[in-house]
Structures are given as structure tokens and as C-alpha cells.
């Protein structure tokens, strides 16, 4: 499977050891360039790298829409994505970037464009979801997270609407999966204001900021949010649903979108 590598391992079980093989998730250092200037190096799995690059640049405020893009290049044999914008869009922000290196678990944002989005932009979005829909979407999402099922070494996120899952992205970095979905939506011209983000892991403040930048009003997770993530969701008009397991869920913010 793409994104994995096979290793010989030894398994110990009930006092007995035996040789075996295991599929391990890959880690790649991906360089992202904007208009020939290196912006960042991101630790990632190496899948969907064009989406990751575009989504990262979008979440950090370097680009805003599909019209900003001129071309995207992935040089053969290199671990890099080169993004070119029309009329040098985003060039002014490049001076603020000291060539960051982002680890698989590290927060990414430094431009903070999401903090300038008025809370009422999401507060007024009339998207409603029922618990039955939440449980169904989460089951379909988990079933589609195949890389995690094989390796146990990835985070997963999905873009969905109330009727089904649209796209699933898995990576070693939890932030990367949101950027991948943001890049996927931008490159495919998908409007996000009527969409839902599904997650396997903890929802942090950085995850909420990225979701707010995408204009998505509902986030659902198997896990729990942090205190700052809840406060940002309340302020930003985002419905936060977590602890979705065994027919139960907890709504942490803006429960008016959940219809019984």
C-alpha cells in the first residue's frame, strides 16, 4: 500500500517470540516552495503532497482561492512541491517565514489569518446534523481509514456533508490531514460552508483555527477537544462534537446545530 514500507520484526506473545513482517507508515521530509522561495519543510507520509502544499499555503494565508494559483510542480525524484501564483500572490508574506521545519506533531501556523475571520461568519451558517447522521458518518469514516487499519501509525480526517463522506486523508501529522482536505477542496472547487470535518484524534486550538479558515461550521471527533479548542469554537461559531463512541457523543459548543 502506498505510504508504507515493510520491515522484519519480532513479535513476543505469551512468552514466545516469532519472526514476522510489519507494514510501517513512511515518514518523508517534504519541502514546500512558493514562487521559488522555500517556505517550510513538513514531516509527512508522502501521499497527496500537492493537496498538502496548497492546503498549507491556504491555511497560512499565502493563497486564498483557486484563482491565485498559476501552476504546481512536483519535480521527479524530489521530495518537494513547487507552487507558483499569479502576479506573485503571497510574496509579501514570504519575508516573514524563516524556513520553518514542522515535525509530524508540531503546530504550524504563524500568519494567523484565521484569527481575522469574524466569528459571525460561521455563527450564521444554518447547517444541522442529527446524532444518527453523526454515528453513520463516523462509522463510514473509520471504515475508510485503511492506512491506519494497516499500520496503526496515522491520524485521519475526512471532509463530509450530512449525507456521506467526501474525502478521507491520513498522515503522520494530525495538522497535515486538515491541510490536505483544505487543498483538496480548493483544487476541486468545493464550497466548505455546508461541510463537516471528521477526526480520529484530539481537537486542538490549531485544528480549530484551520477549520475556521476553511469556513467549516461543524467538527466531529472520536476523541476530545482541549479547553482552548472549545473556547475558540464558541467564539468562532463552530459546533464541536467529540467522544463519539458506542452510540454516545458529547457536544462541547453550539449544540443548536444538533437536531434530535
C-alpha positions in Angstrom: 0.0 0.0 0.0 1.3 3.5 -0.8 2.8 5.2 2.2 4.1 2.1 3.9 7.3 0.1 4.0 7.7 -3.5 5.1 10.1 -4.3 8.0 11.1 -7.6 9.6 10.1 -7.6 13.2 10.0 -10.0 16.2 6.7 -10.5 18.0 6.6 -11.5 21.6 3.4 -13.1 22.8 2.7 -15.1 26.0 6.4 -15.8 26.5 7.0 -16.9 22.9 8.9 -15.0 20.2 8.4 -15.4 16.5 9.6 -13.6 13.4 7.1 -11.6 11.4 6.9 -8.7 9.0 5.0 -5.5 9.6 3.9 -2.6 7.3 5.2 0.7 8.8 4.0 4.1 7.9 6.5 6.2 5.9 7.9 9.5 7.1 9.0 12.0 4.4 10.5 15.5 4.8 8.6 17.5 2.2 9.8 20.9 1.1 7.2 23.4 0.1 8.3 26.2 -2.2 6.2 29.3 -3.2 7.4 31.3 -6.2 10.8 29.7 -6.0 11.2 30.6 -2.3 11.3 27.8 0.3 8.5 28.3 2.8 8.6 25.2 5.1 9.7 21.6 5.4 7.0 19.4 6.7 7.3 15.8 8.1 4.5 13.9 6.4 3.6 10.5 4.9 4.3 11.4 1.3 0.8 10.9 0.0 -1.4 13.7 -1.5 1.5 16.1 -1.4 0.1 18.6 -3.8 -3.0 18.9 -1.7 -0.9 19.2 1.4 1.2 22.0 -0.1 -1.8 24.0 -1.4 -3.7 23.4 1.8 -0.8 24.5 4.0 -0.3 27.7 2.0 -4.0 28.4 2.2 -4.2 27.9 5.9 -1.2 30.2 6.4 -2.7 33.0 4.3 -0.3 32.8 1.4 -3.1 32.0 -1.0 -6.9 32.3 -0.7 -8.6 30.8 -3.7 -8.0 28.7 -6.8 -7.6 31.8 -9.0 -4.4 32.7 -7.1 -2.6 29.6 -8.5 -0.7 29.6 -11.7 0.9 26.1 -11.6 2.0 23.3 -9.2 5.1 21.3 -9.9 6.4 18.1 -8.3 10.0 17.5 -9.7 10.6 13.9 -10.4 12.6 12.1 -7.8 12.5 15.0 -5.3 10.6 15.4 -2.1 9.2 18.8 -2.8 6.3 20.7 -4.2 6.7 24.0 -6.1 3.7 26.3 -6.2 3.6 29.3 -8.4 1.0 32.1 -8.0 -0.3 34.7 -10.5 1.4 38.1 -10.1 3.4 36.9 -7.2 0.4 36.5 -4.9 1.6 35.8 -1.3 5.2 37.0 -2.0 4.8 39.8 0.6 4.3 37.2 3.4 7.4 35.2 2.4 9.7 37.7 4.2 8.0 36.6 7.5 9.0 32.9 7.1 12.4 31.9 8.3 12.2 28.4 6.6 10.3 26.6 9.3 10.7 22.9 9.9 7.4 21.3 11.0 7.5 18.0 12.8 4.7 15.4 12.5 3.3 16.5 15.8 4.0 20.3 15.7 1.7 23.2 15.3 2.2 25.0 12.1 0.5 28.4 12.0 2.5 31.7 12.1 0.4 34.0 9.8 -2.8 33.5 11.8 -5.1 34.6 9.1 -7.9 32.6 10.8 -7.8 35.0 13.7 -9.0 37.7 11.4 -12.2 35.9 10.3 -15.2 37.4 12.2 -17.0 34.8 14.4 -20.4 35.7 12.9 -19.2 34.3 9.5 -19.7 30.8 10.9 -22.3 31.6 13.6 -24.8 32.4 10.9 -24.3 29.2 8.9 -27.5 27.1 9.2 -26.1 23.6 8.9 -27.9 21.0 11.0 -26.9 17.4 11.8 -28.6 14.6 13.8 -26.9 12.1 16.1 -27.9 9.3 13.7 -26.1 11.1 10.9 -23.0 11.7 13.2 -22.8 8.0 14.1 -23.2 6.9 10.5 -20.6 9.3 9.2 -18.1 8.3 11.8 -18.5 4.6 11.0 -18.1 5.2 7.3 -15.1 7.4 8.1 -13.3 4.8 10.3 -14.0 2.1 7.7 -12.4 4.2 5.0 -9.2 4.9 7.1 -7.3 2.0 5.6 -3.8 3.2 6.2 -4.4 3.4 9.9 -6.0 0.0 9.9 -2.9 -1.4 8.4 -0.2 0.5 10.3 -1.8 1.9 13.4 0.5 4.9 12.8 -1.6 7.7 11.3 -4.1 10.4 12.1 -7.2 10.6 9.9 -9.6 13.4 8.9 -12.4 13.5 6.5 -14.4 16.1 4.6 -18.1 15.2 4.6 -21.6 16.5 4.2 -24.7 15.3 6.1 -25.3 12.5 3.6 -21.8 11.0 3.4 -18.0 11.2 3.4 -16.5 13.1 0.5 -12.7 12.5 1.1 -10.5 10.9 3.7 -6.9 11.9 4.3 -4.4 10.1 6.6 -1.0 11.2 7.6 1.6 11.0 10.4 0.8 14.7 11.2 -2.7 15.5 12.5 -2.5 19.1 11.2 -1.4 17.8 7.8 -4.7 15.9 7.3 -6.7 19.1 7.6 -4.4 21.0 5.2 -4.8 18.1 2.7 -8.5 18.4 2.9 -8.3 22.2 2.5 -6.1 21.7 -0.6 -8.5 19.1 -1.9 -11.4 21.4 -1.5 -9.6 24.3 -3.1 -8.3 22.4 -6.1 -11.7 20.8 -6.8 -13.7 24.0 -6.3 -15.6 22.6 -3.3 -17.6 25.1 -1.1 -16.9 24.3 2.5 -19.6 26.2 4.4 -22.0 23.3 4.2 -19.5 20.7 5.1 -18.3 18.8 8.2 -14.8 17.8 9.4 -14.4 14.3 10.9 -11.4 13.4 13.1 -9.9 10.4 14.8 -7.7 12.4 17.3 -7.8 15.2 19.8 -9.0 18.5 18.6 -6.5 21.3 19.5 -6.7 25.0 19.0 -4.6 24.7 15.8 -7.1 22.3 14.4 -10.0 24.7 15.2 -8.1 27.6 13.6 -7.5 25.6 10.4 -11.2 24.5 10.3 -12.3 28.1 10.8 -10.1 29.3 7.9 -11.9 26.8 5.7 -15.3 28.1 6.8 -16.5 24.7 8.1 -19.1 25.1 10.8 -19.0 21.5 12.4 -16.2 19.3 13.6 -16.7 15.8 14.9 -14.1 13.7 16.6 -13.7 10.2 18.2 -11.5 12.0 20.8 -11.9 15.1 23.0 -11.1 18.7 22.5 -8.7 20.9 24.5 -10.0 23.8 26.6 -8.7 26.3 24.2 -10.2 24.5 21.3 -13.6 24.7 23.0 -13.3 28.4 23.7 -12.3 29.1 20.1 -15.2 27.0 18.8 -17.6 29.0 21.0 -16.1 32.3 19.8 -15.9 31.2 16.2 -19.4 29.8 15.8 -18.2 26.2 15.3 -20.2 23.2 16.6 -17.8 20.9 18.4 -18.8 17.3 18.8 -16.4 14.8 20.5 -16.2 11.4 22.3 -18.2 9.8 19.5 -18.2 6.1 20.6 -20.6 3.3 21.2 -23.7 5.3 20.4 -22.7 8.3 22.6 -21.3 11.7 21.9 -20.6 15.0 23.7 -21.4 18.4 22.2 -19.0 21.0 23.6 -20.0 24.1 21.6 -23.1 25.4 19.7 -25.4 22.4 20.2 -28.2 24.3 18.3 -26.9 22.6 15.2 -27.6 19.1 16.6 -31.2 18.2 15.9 -32.7 15.3 17.9 
